[in-house]
Amino acid sequence: MAVKVGARLACGQCGTEIIVVKPTEGDVACCGAPMAEKASS
Ligand SMILES: [Zn+2]
């Protein structure tokens, strides 16, 4: 699943959050696990 620019991703392992700045194919991984997209609120 492609990641959209501006999406906020969080790592469930270490709590790191990132904002996607370029589109990418596939998942962004941290701590060996794919990062989950957070709903913007
Ligand atoms: Zn992590």
mmCIF file of the protein (N, C-alpha, C, O) and its ligand, coordinates in Angstrom:
data_MODEL
# 
_entry.id   MODEL 
# 
loop_
_entity.id 
_entity.type 
_entity.pdbx_number_of_molecules 
1 polymer     1 
2 non-polymer 1 
# 
_entity_poly.entity_id                      1 
_entity_poly.type                           'polypeptide(L)' 
_entity_poly.nstd_linkage                   no 
_entity_poly.nstd_monomer                   no 
_entity_poly.pdbx_seq_one_letter_code       MAVKVGARLACGQCGTEIIVVKPTEGDVACCGAPMAEKASS 
_entity_poly.pdbx_seq_one_letter_code_can   MAVKVGARLACGQCGTEIIVVKPTEGDVACCGAPMAEKASS 
_entity_poly.pdbx_strand_id                 A 
# 
loop_
_entity_poly_seq.entity_id 
_entity_poly_seq.num 
_entity_poly_seq.mon_id 
_entity_poly_seq.hetero 
1 1  MET n 
1 2  ALA n 
1 3  VAL n 
1 4  LYS n 
1 5  VAL n 
1 6  GLY n 
1 7  ALA n 
1 8  ARG n 
1 9  LEU n 
1 10 ALA n 
1 11 CYS n 
1 12 GLY n 
1 13 GLN n 
1 14 CYS n 
1 15 GLY n 
1 16 THR n 
1 17 GLU n 
1 18 ILE n 
1 19 ILE n 
1 20 VAL n 
1 21 VAL n 
1 22 LYS n 
1 23 PRO n 
1 24 THR n 
1 25 GLU n 
1 26 GLY n 
1 27 ASP n 
1 28 VAL n 
1 29 ALA n 
1 30 CYS n 
1 31 CYS n 
1 32 GLY n 
1 33 ALA n 
1 34 PRO n 
1 35 MET n 
1 36 ALA n 
1 37 GLU n 
1 38 LYS n 
1 39 ALA n 
1 40 SER n 
1 41 SER n 
# 
loop_
_struct_asym.id 
_struct_asym.entity_id 
A 1 
B 2 
# 
loop_
_chem_comp.id 
_chem_comp.type 
_chem_comp.mon_nstd_flag 
ALA 'L-peptide linking' y 
ARG 'L-peptide linking' y 
ASP 'L-peptide linking' y 
CYS 'L-peptide linking' y 
GLN 'L-peptide linking' y 
GLU 'L-peptide linking' y 
GLY 'peptide linking'   y 
ILE 'L-peptide linking' y 
LEU 'L-peptide linking' y 
LYS 'L-peptide linking' y 
MET 'L-peptide linking' y 
PRO 'L-peptide linking' y 
SER 'L-peptide linking' y 
THR 'L-peptide linking' y 
VAL 'L-peptide linking' y 
ZN  non-polymer         . 
# 
_pdbx_entity_nonpoly.entity_id   2 
_pdbx_entity_nonpoly.name        ? 
_pdbx_entity_nonpoly.comp_id     ZN 
# 
_pdbx_nonpoly_scheme.asym_id         B 
_pdbx_nonpoly_scheme.entity_id       2 
_pdbx_nonpoly_scheme.mon_id          ZN 
_pdbx_nonpoly_scheme.ndb_seq_num     1 
_pdbx_nonpoly_scheme.pdb_seq_num     101 
_pdbx_nonpoly_scheme.auth_seq_num    101 
_pdbx_nonpoly_scheme.pdb_mon_id      ZN 
_pdbx_nonpoly_scheme.auth_mon_id     ZN 
_pdbx_nonpoly_scheme.pdb_strand_id   A 
_pdbx_nonpoly_scheme.pdb_ins_code    . 
# 
loop_
_atom_site.group_PDB 
_atom_site.id 
_atom_site.type_symbol 
_atom_site.label_atom_id 
_atom_site.label_alt_id 
_atom_site.label_comp_id 
_atom_site.label_asym_id 
_atom_site.label_entity_id 
_atom_site.label_seq_id 
_atom_site.pdbx_PDB_ins_code 
_atom_site.Cartn_x 
_atom_site.Cartn_y 
_atom_site.Cartn_z 
_atom_site.occupancy 
_atom_site.B_iso_or_equiv 
_atom_site.pdbx_formal_charge 
_atom_site.auth_seq_id 
_atom_site.auth_comp_id 
_atom_site.auth_asym_id 
_atom_site.auth_atom_id 
_atom_site.pdbx_PDB_model_num 
ATOM   1   N  N  . MET A 1 1  ? 0.848  -1.202 0.000  1.00 0.00 ? 1   MET A N  1 
ATOM   2   C  CA . MET A 1 1  ? 0.000  0.000  0.000  1.00 0.00 ? 1   MET A CA 1 
ATOM   3   C  C  . MET A 1 1  ? 0.871  1.235  0.000  1.00 0.00 ? 1   MET A C  1 
ATOM   4   O  O  . MET A 1 1  ? 1.743  1.377  0.857  1.00 0.00 ? 1   MET A O  1 
ATOM   5   N  N  . ALA A 1 2  ? 0.654  2.120  -0.934 1.00 0.00 ? 2   ALA A N  1 
ATOM   6   C  CA . ALA A 1 2  ? 1.495  3.295  -1.061 1.00 0.00 ? 2   ALA A CA 1 
ATOM   7   C  C  . ALA A 1 2  ? 1.219  4.288  0.064  1.00 0.00 ? 2   ALA A C  1 
ATOM   8   O  O  . ALA A 1 2  ? 0.106  4.386  0.582  1.00 0.00 ? 2   ALA A O  1 
ATOM   9   N  N  . VAL A 1 3  ? 2.260  5.010  0.419  1.00 0.00 ? 3   VAL A N  1 
ATOM   10  C  CA . VAL A 1 3  ? 2.144  6.017  1.465  1.00 0.00 ? 3   VAL A CA 1 
ATOM   11  C  C  . VAL A 1 3  ? 1.993  7.388  0.811  1.00 0.00 ? 3   VAL A C  1 
ATOM   12  O  O  . VAL A 1 3  ? 2.727  7.731  -0.116 1.00 0.00 ? 3   VAL A O  1 
ATOM   13  N  N  . LYS A 1 4  ? 1.046  8.155  1.300  1.00 0.00 ? 4   LYS A N  1 
ATOM   14  C  CA . LYS A 1 4  ? 0.782  9.464  0.716  1.00 0.00 ? 4   LYS A CA 1 
ATOM   15  C  C  . LYS A 1 4  ? 1.629  10.549 1.374  1.00 0.00 ? 4   LYS A C  1 
ATOM   16  O  O  . LYS A 1 4  ? 1.941  10.480 2.563  1.00 0.00 ? 4   LYS A O  1 
ATOM   17  N  N  . VAL A 1 5  ? 1.989  11.542 0.584  1.00 0.00 ? 5   VAL A N  1 
ATOM   18  C  CA . VAL A 1 5  ? 2.691  12.697 1.130  1.00 0.00 ? 5   VAL A CA 1 
ATOM   19  C  C  . VAL A 1 5  ? 1.805  13.402 2.142  1.00 0.00 ? 5   VAL A C  1 
ATOM   20  O  O  . VAL A 1 5  ? 0.619  13.630 1.903  1.00 0.00 ? 5   VAL A O  1 
ATOM   21  N  N  . GLY A 1 6  ? 2.395  13.739 3.263  1.00 0.00 ? 6   GLY A N  1 
ATOM   22  C  CA . GLY A 1 6  ? 1.657  14.421 4.314  1.00 0.00 ? 6   GLY A CA 1 
ATOM   23  C  C  . GLY A 1 6  ? 1.050  13.477 5.329  1.00 0.00 ? 6   GLY A C  1 
ATOM   24  O  O  . GLY A 1 6  ? 0.549  13.914 6.365  1.00 0.00 ? 6   GLY A O  1 
ATOM   25  N  N  . ALA A 1 7  ? 1.091  12.158 5.036  1.00 0.00 ? 7   ALA A N  1 
ATOM   26  C  CA . ALA A 1 7  ? 0.560  11.194 5.991  1.00 0.00 ? 7   ALA A CA 1 
ATOM   27  C  C  . ALA A 1 7  ? 1.450  11.148 7.227  1.00 0.00 ? 7   ALA A C  1 
ATOM   28  O  O  . ALA A 1 7  ? 2.672  11.249 7.122  1.00 0.00 ? 7   ALA A O  1 
ATOM   29  N  N  . ARG A 1 8  ? 0.847  10.999 8.373  1.00 0.00 ? 8   ARG A N  1 
ATOM   30  C  CA . ARG A 1 8  ? 1.606  10.855 9.620  1.00 0.00 ? 8   ARG A CA 1 
ATOM   31  C  C  . ARG A 1 8  ? 1.657  9.377  9.975  1.00 0.00 ? 8   ARG A C  1 
ATOM   32  O  O  . ARG A 1 8  ? 0.627  8.711  10.081 1.00 0.00 ? 8   ARG A O  1 
ATOM   33  N  N  . LEU A 1 9  ? 2.865  8.879  10.153 1.00 0.00 ? 9   LEU A N  1 
ATOM   34  C  CA . LEU A 1 9  ? 3.043  7.472  10.497 1.00 0.00 ? 9   LEU A CA 1 
ATOM   35  C  C  . LEU A 1 9  ? 3.627  7.368  11.891 1.00 0.00 ? 9   LEU A C  1 
ATOM   36  O  O  . LEU A 1 9  ? 4.496  8.155  12.267 1.00 0.00 ? 9   LEU A O  1 
ATOM   37  N  N  . ALA A 1 10 ? 3.156  6.410  12.651 1.00 0.00 ? 10  ALA A N  1 
ATOM   38  C  CA . ALA A 1 10 ? 3.675  6.195  13.996 1.00 0.00 ? 10  ALA A CA 1 
ATOM   39  C  C  . ALA A 1 10 ? 4.157  4.764  14.148 1.00 0.00 ? 10  ALA A C  1 
ATOM   40  O  O  . ALA A 1 10 ? 3.554  3.832  13.615 1.00 0.00 ? 10  ALA A O  1 
ATOM   41  N  N  . CYS A 1 11 ? 5.251  4.599  14.880 1.00 0.00 ? 11  CYS A N  1 
ATOM   42  C  CA . CYS A 1 11 ? 5.778  3.274  15.193 1.00 0.00 ? 11  CYS A CA 1 
ATOM   43  C  C  . CYS A 1 11 ? 5.174  2.804  16.509 1.00 0.00 ? 11  CYS A C  1 
ATOM   44  O  O  . CYS A 1 11 ? 5.259  3.491  17.527 1.00 0.00 ? 11  CYS A O  1 
ATOM   45  N  N  . GLY A 1 12 ? 4.573  1.638  16.474 1.00 0.00 ? 12  GLY A N  1 
ATOM   46  C  CA . GLY A 1 12 ? 3.960  1.103  17.680 1.00 0.00 ? 12  GLY A CA 1 
ATOM   47  C  C  . GLY A 1 12 ? 4.978  0.582  18.682 1.00 0.00 ? 12  GLY A C  1 
ATOM   48  O  O  . GLY A 1 12 ? 4.645  0.326  19.839 1.00 0.00 ? 12  GLY A O  1 
ATOM   49  N  N  . GLN A 1 13 ? 6.227  0.426  18.234 1.00 0.00 ? 13  GLN A N  1 
ATOM   50  C  CA . GLN A 1 13 ? 7.263  -0.134 19.104 1.00 0.00 ? 13  GLN A CA 1 
ATOM   51  C  C  . GLN A 1 13 ? 7.953  0.961  19.915 1.00 0.00 ? 13  GLN A C  1 
ATOM   52  O  O  . GLN A 1 13 ? 8.088  0.842  21.133 1.00 0.00 ? 13  GLN A O  1 
ATOM   53  N  N  . CYS A 1 14 ? 8.391  2.027  19.242 1.00 0.00 ? 14  CYS A N  1 
ATOM   54  C  CA . CYS A 1 14 ? 9.196  3.044  19.925 1.00 0.00 ? 14  CYS A CA 1 
ATOM   55  C  C  . CYS A 1 14 ? 8.489  4.396  19.998 1.00 0.00 ? 14  CYS A C  1 
ATOM   56  O  O  . CYS A 1 14 ? 8.971  5.313  20.662 1.00 0.00 ? 14  CYS A O  1 
ATOM   57  N  N  . GLY A 1 15 ? 7.352  4.523  19.322 1.00 0.00 ? 15  GLY A N  1 
ATOM   58  C  CA . GLY A 1 15 ? 6.586  5.754  19.431 1.00 0.00 ? 15  GLY A CA 1 
ATOM   59  C  C  . GLY A 1 15 ? 7.026  6.863  18.496 1.00 0.00 ? 15  GLY A C  1 
ATOM   60  O  O  . GLY A 1 15 ? 6.468  7.960  18.520 1.00 0.00 ? 15  GLY A O  1 
ATOM   61  N  N  . THR A 1 16 ? 8.026  6.581  17.671 1.00 0.00 ? 16  THR A N  1 
ATOM   62  C  CA . THR A 1 16 ? 8.472  7.588  16.722 1.00 0.00 ? 16  THR A CA 1 
ATOM   63  C  C  . THR A 1 16 ? 7.355  7.951  15.752 1.00 0.00 ? 16  THR A C  1 
ATOM   64  O  O  . THR A 1 16 ? 6.656  7.079  15.234 1.00 0.00 ? 16  THR A O  1 
ATOM   65  N  N  . GLU A 1 17 ? 7.198  9.252  15.514 1.00 0.00 ? 17  GLU A N  1 
ATOM   66  C  CA . GLU A 1 17 ? 6.246  9.694  14.508 1.00 0.00 ? 17  GLU A CA 1 
ATOM   67  C  C  . GLU A 1 17 ? 6.985  10.405 13.398 1.00 0.00 ? 17  GLU A C  1 
ATOM   68  O  O  . GLU A 1 17 ? 7.931  11.155 13.640 1.00 0.00 ? 17  GLU A O  1 
ATOM   69  N  N  . ILE A 1 18 ? 6.542  10.161 12.173 1.00 0.00 ? 18  ILE A N  1 
ATOM   70  C  CA . ILE A 1 18 ? 7.122  10.859 11.032 1.00 0.00 ? 18  ILE A CA 1 
ATOM   71  C  C  . ILE A 1 18 ? 6.009  11.400 10.163 1.00 0.00 ? 18  ILE A C  1 
ATOM   72  O  O  . ILE A 1 18 ? 4.880  10.910 10.192 1.00 0.00 ? 18  ILE A O  1 
ATOM   73  N  N  . ILE A 1 19 ? 6.346  12.422 9.386  1.00 0.00 ? 19  ILE A N  1 
ATOM   74  C  CA . ILE A 1 19 ? 5.437  12.907 8.354  1.00 0.00 ? 19  ILE A CA 1 
ATOM   75  C  C  . ILE A 1 19 ? 6.081  12.597 7.017  1.00 0.00 ? 19  ILE A C  1 
ATOM   76  O  O  . ILE A 1 19 ? 7.241  12.934 6.779  1.00 0.00 ? 19  ILE A O  1 
ATOM   77  N  N  . VAL A 1 20 ? 5.321  11.954 6.150  1.00 0.00 ? 20  VAL A N  1 
ATOM   78  C  CA . VAL A 1 20 ? 5.845  11.537 4.856  1.00 0.00 ? 20  VAL A CA 1 
ATOM   79  C  C  . VAL A 1 20 ? 6.043  12.763 3.965  1.00 0.00 ? 20  VAL A C  1 
ATOM   80  O  O  . VAL A 1 20 ? 5.128  13.562 3.766  1.00 0.00 ? 20  VAL A O  1 
ATOM   81  N  N  . VAL A 1 21 ? 7.256  12.889 3.437  1.00 0.00 ? 21  VAL A N  1 
ATOM   82  C  CA . VAL A 1 21 ? 7.570  14.040 2.607  1.00 0.00 ? 21  VAL A CA 1 
ATOM   83  C  C  . VAL A 1 21 ? 7.750  13.670 1.139  1.00 0.00 ? 21  VAL A C  1 
ATOM   84  O  O  . VAL A 1 21 ? 7.843  14.546 0.279  1.00 0.00 ? 21  VAL A O  1 
ATOM   85  N  N  . LYS A 1 22 ? 7.797  12.390 0.859  1.00 0.00 ? 22  LYS A N  1 
ATOM   86  C  CA . LYS A 1 22 ? 7.792  11.990 -0.541 1.00 0.00 ? 22  LYS A CA 1 
ATOM   87  C  C  . LYS A 1 22 ? 7.018  10.693 -0.689 1.00 0.00 ? 22  LYS A C  1 
ATOM   88  O  O  . LYS A 1 22 ? 7.054  9.841  0.199  1.00 0.00 ? 22  LYS A O  1 
ATOM   89  N  N  . PRO A 1 23 ? 6.321  10.538 -1.801 1.00 0.00 ? 23  PRO A N  1 
ATOM   90  C  CA . PRO A 1 23 ? 5.540  9.323  -1.984 1.00 0.00 ? 23  PRO A CA 1 
ATOM   91  C  C  . PRO A 1 23 ? 6.450  8.115  -2.106 1.00 0.00 ? 23  PRO A C  1 
ATOM   92  O  O  . PRO A 1 23 ? 7.533  8.192  -2.686 1.00 0.00 ? 23  PRO A O  1 
ATOM   93  N  N  . THR A 1 24 ? 6.005  7.020  -1.562 1.00 0.00 ? 24  THR A N  1 
ATOM   94  C  CA . THR A 1 24 ? 6.797  5.794  -1.615 1.00 0.00 ? 24  THR A CA 1 
ATOM   95  C  C  . THR A 1 24 ? 5.891  4.599  -1.823 1.00 0.00 ? 24  THR A C  1 
ATOM   96  O  O  . THR A 1 24 ? 4.756  4.560  -1.349 1.00 0.00 ? 24  THR A O  1 
ATOM   97  N  N  . GLU A 1 25 ? 6.422  3.625  -2.545 1.00 0.00 ? 25  GLU A N  1 
ATOM   98  C  CA . GLU A 1 25 ? 5.693  2.367  -2.719 1.00 0.00 ? 25  GLU A CA 1 
ATOM   99  C  C  . GLU A 1 25 ? 5.964  1.488  -1.504 1.00 0.00 ? 25  GLU A C  1 
ATOM   100 O  O  . GLU A 1 25 ? 7.092  1.424  -1.015 1.00 0.00 ? 25  GLU A O  1 
ATOM   101 N  N  . GLY A 1 26 ? 4.944  0.822  -1.029 1.00 0.00 ? 26  GLY A N  1 
ATOM   102 C  CA . GLY A 1 26 ? 5.151  -0.099 0.076  1.00 0.00 ? 26  GLY A CA 1 
ATOM   103 C  C  . GLY A 1 26 ? 5.156  0.596  1.414  1.00 0.00 ? 26  GLY A C  1 
ATOM   104 O  O  . GLY A 1 26 ? 4.918  1.800  1.508  1.00 0.00 ? 26  GLY A O  1 
ATOM   105 N  N  . ASP A 1 27 ? 5.427  -0.167 2.439  1.00 0.00 ? 27  ASP A N  1 
ATOM   106 C  CA . ASP A 1 27 ? 5.348  0.338  3.799  1.00 0.00 ? 27  ASP A CA 1 
ATOM   107 C  C  . ASP A 1 27 ? 6.647  0.982  4.243  1.00 0.00 ? 27  ASP A C  1 
ATOM   108 O  O  . ASP A 1 27 ? 7.729  0.617  3.784  1.00 0.00 ? 27  ASP A O  1 
ATOM   109 N  N  . VAL A 1 28 ? 6.523  1.944  5.141  1.00 0.00 ? 28  VAL A N  1 
ATOM   110 C  CA . VAL A 1 28 ? 7.682  2.496  5.832  1.00 0.00 ? 28  VAL A CA 1 
ATOM   111 C  C  . VAL A 1 28 ? 7.832  1.712  7.135  1.00 0.00 ? 28  VAL A C  1 
ATOM   112 O  O  . VAL A 1 28 ? 6.874  1.565  7.893  1.00 0.00 ? 28  VAL A O  1 
ATOM   113 N  N  . ALA A 1 29 ? 9.020  1.219  7.384  1.00 0.00 ? 29  ALA A N  1 
ATOM   114 C  CA . ALA A 1 29 ? 9.229  0.357  8.541  1.00 0.00 ? 29  ALA A CA 1 
ATOM   115 C  C  . ALA A 1 29 ? 10.099 1.030  9.585  1.00 0.00 ? 29  ALA A C  1 
ATOM   116 O  O  . ALA A 1 29 ? 11.000 1.804  9.260  1.00 0.00 ? 29  ALA A O  1 
ATOM   117 N  N  . CYS A 1 30 ? 9.814  0.724  10.855 1.00 0.00 ? 30  CYS A N  1 
ATOM   118 C  CA . CYS A 1 30 ? 10.644 1.144  11.969 1.00 0.00 ? 30  CYS A CA 1 
ATOM   119 C  C  . CYS A 1 30 ? 10.636 0.000  12.972 1.00 0.00 ? 30  CYS A C  1 
ATOM   120 O  O  . CYS A 1 30 ? 9.610  -0.654 13.156 1.00 0.00 ? 30  CYS A O  1 
ATOM   121 N  N  . CYS A 1 31 ? 11.755 -0.246 13.615 1.00 0.00 ? 31  CYS A N  1 
ATOM   122 C  CA . CYS A 1 31 ? 11.863 -1.338 14.576 1.00 0.00 ? 31  CYS A CA 1 
ATOM   123 C  C  . CYS A 1 31 ? 11.462 -2.681 13.957 1.00 0.00 ? 31  CYS A C  1 
ATOM   124 O  O  . CYS A 1 31 ? 10.986 -3.571 14.661 1.00 0.00 ? 31  CYS A O  1 
ATOM   125 N  N  . GLY A 1 32 ? 11.651 -2.823 12.665 1.00 0.00 ? 32  GLY A N  1 
ATOM   126 C  CA . GLY A 1 32 ? 11.369 -4.084 12.006 1.00 0.00 ? 32  GLY A CA 1 
ATOM   127 C  C  . GLY A 1 32 ? 9.902  -4.340 11.731 1.00 0.00 ? 32  GLY A C  1 
ATOM   128 O  O  . GLY A 1 32 ? 9.523  -5.438 11.323 1.00 0.00 ? 32  GLY A O  1 
ATOM   129 N  N  . ALA A 1 33 ? 9.067  -3.322 11.956 1.00 0.00 ? 33  ALA A N  1 
ATOM   130 C  CA . ALA A 1 33 ? 7.646  -3.492 11.703 1.00 0.00 ? 33  ALA A CA 1 
ATOM   131 C  C  . ALA A 1 33 ? 7.135  -2.298 10.888 1.00 0.00 ? 33  ALA A C  1 
ATOM   132 O  O  . ALA A 1 33 ? 7.655  -1.191 11.027 1.00 0.00 ? 33  ALA A O  1 
ATOM   133 N  N  . PRO A 1 34 ? 6.125  -2.510 10.041 1.00 0.00 ? 34  PRO A N  1 
ATOM   134 C  CA . PRO A 1 34 ? 5.584  -1.407 9.268  1.00 0.00 ? 34  PRO A CA 1 
ATOM   135 C  C  . PRO A 1 34 ? 4.926  -0.376 10.171 1.00 0.00 ? 34  PRO A C  1 
ATOM   136 O  O  . PRO A 1 34 ? 4.237  -0.722 11.131 1.00 0.00 ? 34  PRO A O  1 
ATOM   137 N  N  . MET A 1 35 ? 5.145  0.890  9.851  1.00 0.00 ? 35  MET A N  1 
ATOM   138 C  CA . MET A 1 35 ? 4.562  1.960  10.639 1.00 0.00 ? 35  MET A CA 1 
ATOM   139 C  C  . MET A 1 35 ? 3.102  2.168  10.220 1.00 0.00 ? 35  MET A C  1 
ATOM   140 O  O  . MET A 1 35 ? 2.765  2.041  9.043  1.00 0.00 ? 35  MET A O  1 
ATOM   141 N  N  . ALA A 1 36 ? 2.250  2.484  11.178 1.00 0.00 ? 36  ALA A N  1 
ATOM   142 C  CA . ALA A 1 36 ? 0.830  2.654  10.911 1.00 0.00 ? 36  ALA A CA 1 
ATOM   143 C  C  . ALA A 1 36 ? 0.512  4.132  10.709 1.00 0.00 ? 36  ALA A C  1 
ATOM   144 O  O  . ALA A 1 36 ? 1.082  5.007  11.361 1.00 0.00 ? 36  ALA A O  1 
ATOM   145 N  N  . GLU A 1 37 ? -0.415 4.381  9.786  1.00 0.00 ? 37  GLU A N  1 
ATOM   146 C  CA . GLU A 1 37 ? -0.818 5.761  9.525  1.00 0.00 ? 37  GLU A CA 1 
ATOM   147 C  C  . GLU A 1 37 ? -1.737 6.254  10.641 1.00 0.00 ? 37  GLU A C  1 
ATOM   148 O  O  . GLU A 1 37 ? -2.693 5.575  11.015 1.00 0.00 ? 37  GLU A O  1 
ATOM   149 N  N  . LYS A 1 38 ? -1.438 7.436  11.165 1.00 0.00 ? 38  LYS A N  1 
ATOM   150 C  CA . LYS A 1 38 ? -2.288 8.025  12.181 1.00 0.00 ? 38  LYS A CA 1 
ATOM   151 C  C  . LYS A 1 38 ? -3.319 8.931  11.522 1.00 0.00 ? 38  LYS A C  1 
ATOM   152 O  O  . LYS A 1 38 ? -3.022 9.626  10.550 1.00 0.00 ? 38  LYS A O  1 
ATOM   153 N  N  . ALA A 1 39 ? -4.513 8.916  12.052 1.00 0.00 ? 39  ALA A N  1 
ATOM   154 C  CA . ALA A 1 39 ? -5.523 9.843  11.568 1.00 0.00 ? 39  ALA A CA 1 
ATOM   155 C  C  . ALA A 1 39 ? -5.175 11.240 12.073 1.00 0.00 ? 39  ALA A C  1 
ATOM   156 O  O  . ALA A 1 39 ? -4.865 11.423 13.250 1.00 0.00 ? 39  ALA A O  1 
ATOM   157 N  N  . SER A 1 40 ? -5.227 12.217 11.178 1.00 0.00 ? 40  SER A N  1 
ATOM   158 C  CA . SER A 1 40 ? -4.950 13.579 11.608 1.00 0.00 ? 40  SER A CA 1 
ATOM   159 C  C  . SER A 1 40 ? -6.116 14.090 12.431 1.00 0.00 ? 40  SER A C  1 
ATOM   160 O  O  . SER A 1 40 ? -7.275 13.884 12.072 1.00 0.00 ? 40  SER A O  1 
ATOM   161 N  N  . SER A 1 41 ? -5.815 14.747 13.521 1.00 0.00 ? 41  SER A N  1 
ATOM   162 C  CA . SER A 1 41 ? -6.873 15.247 14.382 1.00 0.00 ? 41  SER A CA 1 
ATOM   163 C  C  . SER A 1 41 ? -6.520 16.623 14.898 1.00 0.00 ? 41  SER A C  1 
ATOM   164 O  O  . SER A 1 41 ? -7.294 17.218 15.648 1.00 0.00 ? 41  SER A O  1 
HETATM 165 ZN ZN . ZN  B 2 .  ? 10.319 2.300  15.959 1.00 0.00 2 101 ZN  A ZN 1 
# 
